[in-house]
């Protein structure tokens, strides 16, 4: 199998994808501090340290669980589907994206149900 340069895989849409990702992460960075501050305001002063630790721990844990579940979905697709490695990885990645979108939708609607 011939070796390819990484630039051989770049297309015209790659700068667009990189720009969108940078904007997305900048938005995440600017909103997470405000969200955590707002959440911690509901606690008494003597509980804010523990609340901060819990929020940071839950954020790391949720990220790890989401990454692990996505990896399992991609691995299962690669194991159980017929086709090339690139095809089965692409299908697994699409399935992982759908799974995470469903999780996000459920969380979004449960938020509004609780806030009522």
N, C-alpha and C positions, 0 to 999 in steps of 0.2 A: 504494500500500500504506500503510495507516494506521500511524502510529508508536504503539508500545505502551510503557507505563511498565514498567521492570524488575519492579516489584512485581506486575504483571499475570501474570507467569510463576511466581510463588511459589505453592506449594501447602502443604497442612498437613504434608506430610512433609519439607519443606525444613529446618526446625529439627532434626529427627531426623537427617537426612543430615549437616548441619553439625556436630552434636554427635558423631556417630560419627567423622567425619573428624578433628575436634580430638582425640578420644581416641586415634585411630590414630596421628596424628602425635606426640602426647605419648609414646606407647609406643615409637615409632621413635626419638625423641630420647633416651629413657632407656636403651634397649638398645644403641644404636650405640656409645656410649662404652665400655660394658662389653665388647662384642664386640671392638672394636679394641684395648682394653687386654689382653684375653685373648690375642688373636692376637700382639700385640707382645711379650708375655712369653716366647714361644717363641724369640725372637731374642736374640742376645748384645747387651750394652749398646751396643757400638759400631755395631751394625746397626739399632738401633731408629729412628733418625732417617730412614734410608732406607726402612725398613719402613712408617713412618707416611706418608711421601710417596707410596709405592706404593699403599697402601690408599686414601688420599684421592683419588689420581688414578684408580684403578680404580673407585671409587664414583662419581665424576663422569662417567667414560667410560661406565659401564654405564647410568647414568641418561640420558645423552644418546642412547645407542643405543636404549634402550627407548622414549624419547620419539619418536625419528625413525622407528622401525619402526611405532609406533602411528599416527603421522601419515600414513605411507605407506598403511597398511591403510585408514584413514578416507578418504583421498584416492582410493584405488582404488575403494572402494565408491561414493563420490559420482560417479566418472567412469563406472563400468561398470553400475550398477544404474539401473533405471527407477523413477521416482517423484519425489516432492517432495524438495527439499533437506533438509528436516527428517527425512524418512523415511530417505534414503540415508545421512545423517550418523549417525542413530541405529543403523542396521544396521552401519555401519563401526565405530562405537564399541563395539558389542557384539562384533564380530569381533576388534577390538583387545584387548578385555578377555579373550576366550577365548584368544587367542594368548599374552598375558602370563601367564595362568593356567597354560597348558601349559608355558611356560618355567619358571615358579616350581616346578611339580610335578617337572619333570625335574631342576632344580637340587636340590630337596629330596631326591629319591631318590638322586641321585649323591653327595650329601653322606654319606648313610648307607652307601653302597657304599665310599666312600673311607675313612671312619672305622673300619670293621671292622678 
